Structures are given as C-alpha cells and as structure tokens.
Amino acid sequence: MTGRYVRDGEIVHRCGRKTCYFEGPTREALETHYQESSIHGVCLKCWPRPDFCSKEALLNHWKTSEKHNWCDHCDRDFDTANSLKEHRKIHRIRDLECFGCYRRFPSHSAMMIHLESGNCPCGTNDEELRKLAARCYQHNHYIVRGMGSYLQNHQHADAGPEHFNYSLRRYECPECDRFFDIIGGLQQHLSSPAHDAHAFKCPDTDCDKRFTCISGLLQHLESSQCQEVVYGVEAIGKMLHYIATNL
C-alpha cells in the first residue's frame, strides 16, 4: 500500500492511499504519518498492512484478528499469546479465600505460596502441606512414584553455628556453595524448596514436568492447557479439597 521512488536523487516514501498525498524522506516518517493521521487506520504489525477507514475500525481489527493478542483491559497488543496470558494475571480478581485465613488471592498457586511460606495465621508450612498432599488418595496422579514416603518424612535442616565458615566470616550452606551474612539468611534458604527433591509431577501423562513444591505444580497447571484440572474434579482438585479440609 506504500510507494517508494527516487526523486532528485533521494528516496521518497509516498502514502499508498490514493486520496492522501503525504510523502516522507524515510519509512519511519511514513509510519509516523499513518499513526498520527486521522484519515488512516493502518495496522503496522500485519503484512501486507491494511489501512482501515477509521481508528475505530483499526481498534476492532486489533481486538478480533487472530494475528493480534489484545488486552481489552488496558488496550494493549502483545507480541505473543503467551505474553498476553501472563499479562492477564494482573487483572484477575482476588476472589479465592485462603484455606487457612481470610486473605484473598487471584489463583490457587498464589494462595499456596502464601501457605508454604509459613506466614499464614493458621501456622502451616510447605512441609505440612506436602504431607497432606501425599496422604490424599489421589496422590499417585501428581506425586512421582516412590516419593510419597519422602514427602511424609522429609524435614528441612536447621541452620546452626556448625555452618559458620570462620575463614570467610559467613554462614555456608551444607548442600551447595551459597554463603549468607547472617544465620537467618541461611535458615531461610534451608527452609525453602531449594534442595528438595522434584517429587511432584504434572498429572498429564504426556507431560514430564517435575516440581519441588505444590505451588510450582499449580503454577504450571494454571499456565498450561491443563488449567481445568486445577479447578475441576480431577486429582488436583481433590488434593486441594483434602488440604483445605485437613489444615
């Protein structure tokens, strides 16, 4: 829809609409014209670039075309469908009440992170939650074979004075090469899933993803084609129900 020709030894970019006589020295100048002119509704992402009769028609194109990933909340187009999917998480309504308190969250994974952190007033933590998940009769669908006993018995190590490296004057993790200035930092690290086994698995038999904690499994399910499993009556839904009723 555009024309480019040489005039007096210089390249000129001409608007392709017959009723418009704009000419610019660069392609960028032409694209700026398309964006700012009230008579154009050009989609700069599509090729060949369609020129709609109005800005309203262009907006409707962005909203309805399969070539675009449009967010209706903030009138923004994303490069990929996955980028849009991740972005839409910020628009979720916080309507999911925590299993252990009255706080509300936009997703089961966000609530589970809260519970695993140990900051919920109910007093639970990731170790207790993993034990509950392992006790649910549907556990074979989301726990790696042979790891049920591990989840029931595993406990995180406690940081102590024996972990202090006197030559470096810092606390050293006994399981990796990380160092911490204070013992509390080491304890937080040891209490995290950093060194836990990947005992949880996606219940989809065609997926080989493994996870160290329940929230990681839920995040995977919520961002994949398995999303309905989380909220339905399948294994994950039953696991969540078991946790909620036994906290």
SVG drawing of the C-alpha trace seen along z (x, -y; Angstrom):
<svg xmlns="http://www.w3.org/2000/svg" viewBox="-15 -17 55 63">
<polyline fill="none" stroke="black" stroke-width="0.4" points="0.0,0.0 3.0,-2.3 5.2,-3.6 8.9,-4.3 10.6,-6.1 13.6,-8.3 13.2,-12.0 16.1,-14.3 18.5,-11.5 16.7,-11.0 14.4,-8.2 10.8,-9.3 8.2,-7.3 4.7,-8.0 1.4,-7.1 -0.3,-4.4 -3.9,-5.7 -5.0,-7.4 -6.7,-10.3 -3.6,-11.1 -0.6,-12.9 1.8,-12.5 5.5,-12.0 8.3,-11.4 12.0,-11.1 12.1,-7.8 9.9,-4.8 9.8,-5.9 8.3,-9.2 5.7,-7.4 4.8,-5.1 4.5,-8.2 2.1,-9.7 0.0,-6.5 -0.1,-6.6 -0.9,-10.3 -3.2,-11.0 -6.9,-11.0 -7.7,-9.6 -5.7,-6.4 -6.2,-3.3 -3.1,-1.4 -2.0,1.8 1.7,1.7 2.0,5.3 0.2,7.0 1.6,7.6 0.5,6.5 -0.5,3.6 -4.2,3.0 -5.5,-0.6 -8.8,-0.9 -11.3,-3.7 -11.1,-4.9 -9.2,-4.5 -12.3,-2.7 -12.2,-0.1 -8.5,0.4 -9.2,0.9 -11.8,3.5 -9.2,5.3 -6.8,5.4 -9.5,6.9 -10.8,9.5 -7.9,10.6 -6.2,13.9 -2.9,12.2 -3.1,10.0 -3.0,10.6 -5.2,7.8 -5.9,7.0 -9.3,5.3 -8.5,4.1 -5.6,1.8 -5.9,1.6 -2.5,3.1 -1.3,5.6 1.2,8.2 3.7,9.9 2.7,13.5 -0.3,15.3 1.8,16.5 2.8,12.9 -0.9,11.9 -1.7,14.9 0.9,13.9 -0.2,10.3 -3.8,11.1 -2.9,12.5 -2.6,8.9 -6.3,8.4 -7.5,11.4 -10.0,10.6 -8.8,11.7 -11.8,13.8 -10.1,17.0 -10.1,17.1 -7.1,18.8 -7.7,22.2 -6.2,21.1 -7.2,17.4 -9.3,14.6 -6.8,13.3 -7.9,13.5 -5.8,14.4 -6.2,14.4 -5.2,18.0 -4.6,21.3 -0.9,21.1 -0.7,17.6 -2.6,18.8 -0.3,21.9 2.8,19.7 1.3,17.9 0.6,21.1 4.0,22.6 5.8,19.6 4.7,20.2 3.2,16.7 -0.4,17.8 -2.0,17.3 -3.1,21.0 0.6,21.9 1.1,24.4 4.2,24.5 5.4,26.3 6.4,29.5 2.9,29.9 1.3,29.2 3.4,31.8 2.5,34.4 -1.2,33.6 -0.8,33.9 0.9,37.3 -2.0,38.5 -4.7,37.7 -5.9,40.9 -5.3,39.4 -1.6,38.8 -0.4,41.3 -1.6,38.9 0.6,35.9 3.4,37.5 6.3,39.2 6.3,43.0 8.2,43.8 8.3,40.2 5.3,40.4 7.4,41.7 9.9,38.9 7.2,36.3 5.8,37.8 9.2,37.9 11.4,35.2 12.3,32.3 14.4,29.3 17.7,28.9 18.2,26.2 21.0,23.6 23.4,23.7 26.8,22.5 28.4,25.5 27.6,23.9 29.7,20.8 32.8,20.5 35.4,18.8 37.8,18.1 35.1,16.2 33.2,15.0 29.9,16.1 27.4,18.9 27.8,21.7 25.0,23.9 25.9,27.6 24.3,28.6 25.5,26.0 28.1,23.3 26.0,20.4 27.0,18.2 25.0,15.9 25.9,13.0 23.5,13.9 22.2,17.2 18.7,16.2 19.5,16.0 20.9,19.5 17.8,20.7 15.5,19.2 17.5,20.8 17.4,24.3 13.7,23.9 13.0,23.2 12.5,25.9 16.0,25.1 17.3,28.6 14.1,30.6 13.5,33.5 11.3,33.0 8.6,35.2 5.6,33.6 4.6,34.3 2.1,32.9 -0.9,35.2 -1.0,35.1 0.6,38.4 2.0,36.6 3.9,34.1 7.2,34.9 7.4,31.8 8.5,32.3 8.3,29.8 9.7,29.5 6.6,27.9 2.8,27.8 2.8,24.1 5.2,24.9 2.9,27.7 -0.1,25.3 1.7,22.5 2.5,25.0 -1.1,26.2 -2.5,22.6 -0.3,21.5 -0.8,24.6 -3.5,26.5 -4.1,28.4 -5.7,25.4 -9.1,27.1 -7.6,29.8 -6.9,27.4 -10.5,26.3 -12.3,29.5 -13.0,32.8 -9.8,34.5 -6.8,35.4 -5.5,31.8 -9.0,30.6 -9.3,33.4 -5.9,32.7 -6.8,29.1 -10.0,30.1 -8.2,32.6 -5.7,29.9 -8.5,27.4 -10.4,29.8 -7.4,31.0 -5.4,27.8"/>
</svg>
